[in-house]
């Protein structure tokens, strides 16, 4: 009886009959005492067996699964888990898989080692893959290195509409981002009633993935062992732009609307009024571009203002030089007196920070909606971005050529090889003549009706002179 008990407990001797071994149960496993082991009879006979052994460590009983195998030159034992973390059924499945390896002539220890090495390699590769958030950051830094003024705006756009509301997507490797995920990101904006920025965000996301694909091939990044994105495609490409969200306008301000705008500026903050007047008198410069100007960009001696034109696919901002008339110079002196030693010309914080272009539309909305508003189309009140179009239209009517208008308003000045590399004329004289014509024209437009009726007493030369231009403002 004692001998039979010993055989049923260990089953490790070659003489033990597998046909007599019973299948294990959970009750049998829980009944094991320190030093006891059992073989599971549920596995097919031959080449391997599933064993559970009970040991005591630090006062606690541990029941450990192992698989013992033997076939020709293959023999050994491999631990596969601990009960109850690895259940009886799970241990059997694991043992069956190992048994199949043995029957194919593969050592389970070798197979497990190779699988572990593969897992480690895959983990390292996943860790080295750049995330979606890292891709967006990389694109923003690319804009910063290129001197793009849009970098700050793009960073805020990604944070507000991608990384903050979608943290789980931001943490994914960039090459696992699908078109459906991008669709969901944009759909959130649509549900919130955000129109134009939906297409803007789509464009920046598409540019970010294009940048990521190119950056993987950049030897400068490889030299510093930077994370790679391994992008096989651009998931944004398949998503269409929402055409009805495009805000192309052809609105041109009438003379009455220009007068309304100029009068309305008396009711806004002085720094903002002077900024809008400067933008207009300088030929309708882009607010986003003009507002970046610092006092270092203004040369009093030569009466010129240097702007940095970072618009378009340029590796660096292109200098855009503007002549400053006596009237604009007077406006700048007022701003200088208000800014003190501040850095930025157009500022409401004593020059510490530039006015942000997104703060201006509200002023135009207020002016256009004023009690005196008599818009040519009540359903389409004028906006700040209409000034640039209106100014160029008036320059055109004043006979200013397209070439000079392009130089004055910085339209595609570096689009060709000849323009980009060889043409270095600054067109300052031609720009000054165009702006003088514009000031004289606006002076007549903005002159009060009573004075326009009595203008016979004023010589045309005096009315059009720079000193008297826009005196009404």
C-alpha positions as CSV (number, residue, x, y, z in Angstrom):
1,X,0.0,0.0,0.0
2,X,2.8,2.3,0.9
3,X,4.6,1.5,-2.4
4,X,1.5,2.2,-4.4
5,X,1.1,5.6,-2.7
6,X,4.6,6.6,-3.5
7,X,4.1,5.8,-7.2
8,X,0.9,7.8,-7.4
9,X,2.5,10.8,-5.8
10,X,5.6,11.2,-8.0
11,X,5.2,9.2,-11.3
12,X,8.8,10.2,-12.1
13,X,10.3,6.8,-12.4
14,X,10.6,5.3,-15.9
15,X,8.5,2.3,-14.7
16,X,5.5,4.3,-13.9
17,X,2.5,3.5,-16.2
18,X,1.0,6.5,-17.9
19,X,-2.2,4.6,-18.6
20,X,-2.9,4.5,-14.8
21,X,-2.4,8.2,-14.2
22,X,-5.6,10.0,-13.6
23,X,-6.5,13.5,-14.9
24,X,-5.9,16.2,-12.3
25,X,-8.8,18.1,-10.7
26,X,-8.8,21.4,-8.9
27,X,-9.6,19.6,-5.7
28,X,-6.5,17.3,-6.2
29,X,-4.3,20.3,-6.8
30,X,-5.5,22.2,-3.7
31,X,-5.0,19.0,-1.6
32,X,-1.3,18.8,-2.4
33,X,1.0,19.1,0.6
34,X,4.6,20.3,0.8
35,X,6.9,18.0,-1.2
36,X,4.1,16.3,-3.1
37,X,3.7,16.4,-6.9
38,X,1.1,15.1,-9.4
39,X,1.2,14.2,-13.1
40,X,-1.8,15.2,-15.2
41,X,-3.2,12.2,-17.1
42,X,-5.3,14.3,-19.4
43,X,-2.4,14.9,-21.9
44,X,-1.7,12.4,-24.7
45,X,0.7,9.7,-23.7
46,X,4.3,10.0,-25.0
47,X,7.1,12.5,-25.2
48,X,6.0,14.8,-22.4
49,X,4.0,15.2,-19.2
50,X,2.4,18.0,-17.3
51,X,3.4,18.0,-13.6
52,X,2.4,20.2,-10.7
53,X,4.7,20.2,-7.6
54,X,4.0,21.7,-4.1
55,X,6.8,23.4,-2.2
56,X,6.9,25.6,0.9
57,X,8.7,28.9,0.9
58,X,8.6,31.4,3.7
59,X,5.7,29.7,5.3
60,X,3.6,29.8,2.1
61,X,2.7,26.8,-0.1
62,X,3.5,27.2,-3.8
63,X,2.1,24.9,-6.5
64,X,4.2,25.2,-9.6
65,X,3.5,23.8,-13.1
66,X,6.2,22.3,-15.2
67,X,6.5,20.4,-18.4
68,X,8.9,17.4,-18.6
69,X,9.8,16.1,-22.0
70,X,11.8,13.4,-23.6
71,X,12.3,12.4,-27.3
72,X,15.5,11.0,-28.7
73,X,18.2,13.6,-27.8
74,X,15.6,16.1,-26.5
75,X,15.0,16.0,-22.8
76,X,14.5,18.4,-20.1
77,X,12.0,20.2,-17.9
78,X,10.6,23.7,-18.2
79,X,8.5,25.7,-15.7
80,X,5.4,27.1,-17.2
81,X,3.6,28.9,-14.4
82,X,2.1,28.8,-10.9
83,X,-1.3,27.8,-9.7
84,X,-3.9,29.4,-9.4
85,X,-2.5,32.3,-11.5
86,X,-2.2,29.7,-14.3
87,X,-5.3,27.5,-14.1
88,X,-5.5,23.8,-14.8
89,X,-7.0,24.3,-18.3
90,X,-4.5,27.0,-19.2
91,X,-1.6,24.8,-18.0
92,X,-2.9,21.9,-20.2
93,X,-3.1,24.2,-23.2
94,X,0.4,25.4,-22.7
95,X,1.7,21.8,-22.2
96,X,-0.1,20.7,-25.4
97,X,1.7,23.4,-27.4
98,X,5.1,22.4,-25.9
99,X,4.4,18.8,-26.6
100,X,3.8,19.6,-30.2
101,X,7.2,21.3,-30.4
102,X,8.8,18.2,-29.0
103,X,7.1,16.0,-31.5
104,X,8.4,18.3,-34.3
105,X,12.0,17.9,-32.9
106,X,12.2,21.4,-31.3
107,X,13.5,21.9,-27.8
108,X,10.9,24.0,-25.9
109,X,13.6,25.8,-24.0
110,X,15.2,27.0,-27.2
111,X,11.8,27.9,-28.7
112,X,10.9,29.9,-25.5
113,X,14.2,31.7,-25.5
114,X,13.8,32.7,-29.2
115,X,10.2,33.9,-28.6
116,X,11.4,36.0,-25.7
117,X,14.2,37.5,-27.8
118,X,11.7,38.4,-30.5
119,X,9.3,39.9,-27.9
120,X,12.2,42.0,-26.5
121,X,13.1,43.2,-30.0
122,X,9.5,44.1,-30.8
123,X,9.2,46.0,-27.6
124,X,12.4,48.0,-28.4
125,X,11.1,48.7,-31.8
126,X,7.8,50.0,-30.4
127,X,9.6,52.1,-27.9
128,X,11.7,53.6,-30.7
129,X,8.7,54.4,-32.9
130,X,7.6,58.0,-32.7
131,X,4.1,58.5,-31.3
132,X,1.3,60.6,-32.9
133,X,2.1,63.4,-30.4
134,X,5.8,63.2,-31.2
135,X,5.0,63.5,-34.9
136,X,3.0,66.7,-34.2
137,X,5.7,68.1,-32.0
138,X,8.3,67.3,-34.6
139,X,6.3,69.2,-37.3
140,X,5.9,72.2,-35.0
141,X,9.7,72.3,-34.3
142,X,10.2,72.0,-38.1
143,X,8.1,75.2,-38.5
144,X,10.0,77.0,-35.8
145,X,13.4,76.1,-37.3
146,X,12.1,77.4,-40.6
147,X,11.2,80.7,-39.0
148,X,7.5,80.2,-39.7
149,X,5.3,82.5,-37.7
150,X,2.5,80.0,-37.9
151,X,4.3,77.6,-35.5
152,X,2.7,79.0,-32.4
153,X,-0.8,78.9,-33.9
154,X,-0.2,75.3,-35.2
155,X,1.0,74.2,-31.8
156,X,-2.1,75.6,-30.1
157,X,-4.3,74.1,-32.7
158,X,-2.9,70.6,-32.2
159,X,-3.1,70.9,-28.4
160,X,-6.7,72.2,-28.4
161,X,-8.1,69.8,-31.0
162,X,-5.9,66.7,-31.0
163,X,-3.6,65.9,-28.0
164,X,-5.8,67.2,-25.2
165,X,-9.2,65.7,-26.3
166,X,-7.6,62.5,-27.7
167,X,-4.8,61.5,-25.3
168,X,-5.1,57.8,-26.2
169,X,-4.6,58.5,-29.9
170,X,-1.7,60.9,-29.1
171,X,0.1,58.0,-27.3
172,X,-0.2,55.6,-30.3
173,X,2.7,55.1,-32.7
174,X,2.1,57.5,-35.6
175,X,2.1,54.7,-38.1
176,X,-0.9,53.2,-36.4
177,X,-3.1,56.3,-36.9
178,X,-5.8,55.5,-39.5
179,X,-7.9,57.7,-41.7
180,X,-10.9,56.8,-39.5
181,X,-9.1,58.2,-36.5
182,X,-8.4,61.5,-38.3
183,X,-12.0,61.5,-39.4
184,X,-13.2,61.3,-35.8
185,X,-10.8,64.1,-34.8
186,X,-12.3,66.4,-37.4
187,X,-15.9,65.3,-36.8
188,X,-15.5,66.6,-33.2
189,X,-14.9,70.1,-34.6
190,X,-17.9,69.7,-36.9
191,X,-20.2,68.8,-34.0
192,X,-19.0,71.8,-32.1
193,X,-19.9,74.1,-35.0
194,X,-16.3,74.9,-35.9
195,X,-16.1,75.4,-39.7
196,X,-13.0,77.0,-41.2
197,X,-10.6,75.5,-38.6
198,X,-11.8,72.0,-39.5
199,X,-10.1,72.4,-42.9
200,X,-7.2,74.3,-41.4
201,X,-6.5,71.4,-39.0
202,X,-6.9,68.9,-41.7
203,X,-4.2,70.7,-43.8
204,X,-1.8,70.9,-40.9
205,X,-2.3,67.2,-40.0
206,X,-1.6,66.2,-43.6
207,X,1.5,68.4,-43.6
208,X,2.6,66.8,-40.3
209,X,2.4,63.3,-41.7
210,X,4.2,64.3,-44.9
211,X,7.0,65.9,-42.7
212,X,7.2,62.7,-40.6
213,X,7.6,60.5,-43.8
214,X,10.4,62.8,-45.0
215,X,12.1,63.1,-41.6
216,X,12.7,59.4,-41.4
217,X,15.0,59.7,-44.4
218,X,16.8,62.8,-43.0
219,X,20.4,61.8,-42.2
220,X,20.6,64.5,-39.6
221,X,17.9,62.8,-37.5
222,X,19.5,59.4,-38.0
223,X,22.8,60.8,-36.8
224,X,21.3,61.6,-33.4
225,X,19.4,58.3,-33.2
226,X,16.0,60.1,-33.1
227,X,12.8,58.1,-33.0
228,X,11.4,57.1,-36.4
229,X,7.8,57.1,-37.5
230,X,8.0,54.4,-40.2
231,X,5.0,55.8,-42.0
232,X,3.8,53.7,-45.0
233,X,1.1,56.2,-46.0
234,X,-0.5,59.5,-45.1
235,X,-3.9,58.8,-43.4
236,X,-5.1,62.4,-44.0
237,X,-4.9,62.2,-47.8
238,X,-8.1,60.2,-48.2
239,X,-10.2,62.7,-46.2
240,X,-11.8,65.3,-48.4
241,X,-11.8,69.0,-47.6
242,X,-15.2,70.3,-46.7
243,X,-15.9,72.7,-49.5
244,X,-18.7,74.6,-47.9
245,X,-16.4,75.4,-45.0
246,X,-14.1,77.3,-47.3
247,X,-14.4,81.0,-46.7
248,X,-13.2,82.6,-49.9
249,X,-14.5,86.1,-50.1
250,X,-14.7,88.8,-52.8
251,X,-16.1,91.5,-50.6
252,X,-14.8,95.0,-51.3
253,X,-15.6,98.0,-49.1
254,X,-17.5,100.9,-50.6
255,X,-16.5,104.6,-49.9
256,X,-19.3,104.8,-47.3
257,X,-18.0,101.6,-45.5
258,X,-14.5,103.0,-45.4
259,X,-15.8,106.1,-43.8
260,X,-17.8,104.0,-41.4
261,X,-14.8,101.9,-40.5
262,X,-12.6,105.0,-39.9
263,X,-15.2,106.7,-37.7
264,X,-15.8,103.4,-35.8
265,X,-12.1,103.2,-35.0
266,X,-12.6,106.2,-32.7
267,X,-14.4,103.9,-30.3
268,X,-11.8,101.1,-30.0
269,X,-8.6,101.1,-27.9
270,X,-6.0,103.6,-29.1
271,X,-3.3,101.1,-29.8
272,X,-5.7,98.9,-31.8
273,X,-7.0,102.0,-33.8
274,X,-3.4,103.0,-34.7
275,X,-2.6,99.4,-35.7
276,X,-5.5,99.1,-38.1
277,X,-4.8,102.6,-39.6
278,X,-1.1,101.7,-40.1
279,X,-2.1,98.4,-41.8
280,X,-4.5,100.3,-44.1
281,X,-2.1,103.1,-45.0
282,X,0.8,100.7,-45.6
283,X,-1.2,99.2,-48.4
284,X,-3.4,96.6,-46.7
285,X,-0.6,94.4,-45.2
286,X,-1.5,91.1,-43.7
287,X,-2.3,91.7,-40.0
288,X,-0.6,88.4,-39.0
289,X,2.6,89.6,-40.7
290,X,2.4,93.2,-39.6
291,X,1.8,92.5,-35.9
292,X,5.1,90.7,-35.6
293,X,7.1,93.9,-36.3
294,X,9.4,95.1,-33.6
295,X,11.0,98.5,-33.2
296,X,14.3,97.0,-34.5
297,X,12.4,96.6,-37.8
298,X,11.6,100.3,-38.1
299,X,14.4,102.5,-39.5
300,X,13.6,106.1,-38.8
301,X,16.6,107.4,-40.8
302,X,15.5,105.7,-44.0
303,X,11.8,105.8,-43.2
304,X,11.4,102.0,-43.9
305,X,9.6,99.2,-42.1
306,X,11.0,95.7,-42.5
307,X,8.4,92.8,-42.2
308,X,9.2,89.1,-42.3
309,X,7.1,87.3,-44.9
310,X,6.9,83.7,-43.8
311,X,3.9,82.8,-45.9
312,X,4.1,79.9,-48.3
313,X,6.4,77.0,-48.7
314,X,9.6,78.8,-47.8
315,X,12.5,77.5,-45.7
316,X,12.9,80.9,-44.1
317,X,11.1,84.2,-43.8
318,X,11.6,86.6,-46.7
319,X,12.3,90.3,-45.8
320,X,9.5,92.6,-47.0
321,X,10.6,96.2,-47.0
322,X,8.0,99.0,-46.9
323,X,8.4,102.8,-47.2
324,X,6.9,104.8,-44.3
325,X,5.1,108.0,-45.2
326,X,4.9,111.0,-43.0
327,X,1.4,110.1,-42.0
328,X,2.3,106.5,-41.0
329,X,5.4,107.9,-39.3
330,X,3.2,110.1,-37.1
331,X,1.1,107.1,-36.2
332,X,4.2,105.1,-35.2
333,X,5.4,108.0,-33.1
334,X,2.2,107.8,-31.1
335,X,2.7,104.1,-30.6
336,X,6.3,104.6,-29.6
337,X,5.2,107.0,-26.9
338,X,2.7,104.5,-25.6
339,X,5.0,101.5,-25.7
340,X,8.0,103.1,-24.0
341,X,10.9,100.7,-24.2
342,X,8.8,97.7,-25.2
343,X,9.9,95.4,-28.0
344,X,6.8,95.2,-30.3
345,X,5.4,98.1,-32.3
346,X,1.8,97.0,-32.3
347,X,1.0,96.1,-28.7
348,X,-1.5,96.7,-25.9
349,X,0.9,95.7,-23.2
350,X,3.5,98.5,-23.5
351,X,5.4,96.5,-26.2
352,X,5.9,93.4,-24.1
353,X,3.7,91.2,-26.4
354,X,2.4,91.8,-29.9
355,X,-1.3,92.2,-30.5
356,X,-2.6,88.8,-31.6
357,X,-4.3,88.8,-35.0
358,X,-7.2,86.7,-33.6
359,X,-8.2,89.6,-31.3
360,X,-8.9,92.0,-34.2
361,X,-12.1,90.4,-35.8
362,X,-14.2,91.3,-32.8
363,X,-13.5,95.0,-33.3
364,X,-14.5,94.8,-36.9
365,X,-17.7,93.0,-36.1
366,X,-18.6,95.7,-33.5
367,X,-17.9,98.5,-36.0
368,X,-19.8,96.8,-38.8
369,X,-22.8,96.2,-36.5
370,X,-22.8,99.8,-35.2
371,X,-25.8,102.0,-35.3
372,X,-24.4,104.0,-38.3
373,X,-23.8,100.8,-40.3
374,X,-25.2,101.1,-43.8
375,X,-23.6,98.1,-45.5
376,X,-24.1,97.5,-49.2
377,X,-25.3,94.0,-48.1
378,X,-26.8,93.8,-44.6
379,X,-26.4,90.0,-44.7
380,X,-22.7,90.3,-45.4
381,X,-21.1,92.9,-43.1
382,X,-17.5,93.8,-43.9
383,X,-14.7,92.1,-42.1
384,X,-11.1,93.0,-41.3
385,X,-9.7,90.7,-44.0
386,X,-11.8,92.6,-46.6
387,X,-9.4,95.7,-46.1
388,X,-6.5,94.0,-48.0
389,X,-8.7,93.1,-50.9
390,X,-10.4,96.5,-50.9
391,X,-7.0,98.4,-50.9
392,X,-5.6,96.3,-53.8
393,X,-8.8,96.9,-55.8
394,X,-8.4,100.7,-55.2
395,X,-4.7,100.5,-56.2
396,X,-5.7,98.8,-59.3
397,X,-8.2,101.5,-60.1
398,X,-5.5,104.1,-59.5
399,X,-3.4,102.6,-62.2
400,X,-0.8,100.8,-60.1
401,X,0.5,97.9,-62.1
402,X,0.1,94.3,-61.0
403,X,3.9,93.9,-60.5
404,X,4.0,96.9,-58.1
405,X,1.0,95.7,-56.3
406,X,2.6,92.3,-55.9
407,X,5.7,93.8,-54.5
408,X,3.7,96.1,-52.1
409,X,1.4,93.4,-50.8
410,X,4.0,90.6,-51.0
411,X,2.3,88.3,-53.5
412,X,4.4,85.4,-54.7
413,X,7.6,87.3,-54.7
414,X,9.8,84.1,-54.6
415,X,7.8,81.8,-56.8
416,X,10.3,81.4,-59.6
417,X,14.0,80.8,-60.0
418,X,14.6,84.3,-61.4
419,X,12.7,86.0,-58.6
420,X,14.0,83.8,-55.9
421,X,17.7,84.0,-56.7
422,X,18.5,86.9,-59.0
423,X,16.0,89.8,-58.8
424,X,17.2,92.0,-55.9
425,X,15.6,95.4,-56.6
426,X,13.7,96.5,-53.5
427,X,11.0,98.5,-55.4
428,X,11.0,101.1,-52.6
429,X,10.5,104.1,-55.0
430,X,7.6,102.4,-56.8
431,X,6.1,101.3,-53.5
432,X,6.3,104.8,-52.1
433,X,4.6,106.2,-55.2
434,X,1.8,103.7,-54.9
435,X,1.3,104.4,-51.2
436,X,1.3,108.2,-51.9
437,X,-1.5,107.7,-54.5
438,X,-3.4,105.5,-52.0
439,X,-3.1,108.1,-49.2
440,X,-4.3,110.9,-51.6
441,X,-7.2,108.8,-52.7
442,X,-8.2,107.8,-49.1
443,X,-7.9,111.3,-48.0
444,X,-10.6,112.3,-50.5
445,X,-12.8,109.3,-49.6
446,X,-12.6,109.9,-45.8
447,X,-13.0,113.6,-46.0
448,X,-16.3,114.8,-44.4
449,X,-19.1,115.6,-46.8
450,X,-19.1,119.3,-45.8
451,X,-15.5,119.6,-46.6
452,X,-15.8,117.7,-49.9
453,X,-18.5,120.3,-50.9
454,X,-16.1,123.1,-50.2
455,X,-12.9,121.6,-51.6
456,X,-12.8,124.3,-54.4
457,X,-11.1,126.6,-51.9
458,X,-8.2,124.0,-51.5
459,X,-5.8,123.4,-54.3
460,X,-5.6,119.8,-55.6
461,X,-1.8,119.8,-54.9
462,X,-2.3,120.8,-51.3
463,X,-5.2,118.3,-50.8
464,X,-3.1,115.4,-52.1
465,X,0.1,116.3,-50.3
466,X,1.5,113.8,-47.7
467,X,1.2,116.4,-44.9
468,X,-2.6,116.8,-45.4
469,X,-3.4,113.3,-46.4
470,X,-5.9,111.6,-44.1
471,X,-6.0,114.5,-41.7
472,X,-9.5,113.4,-40.9
473,X,-8.2,110.3,-39.2
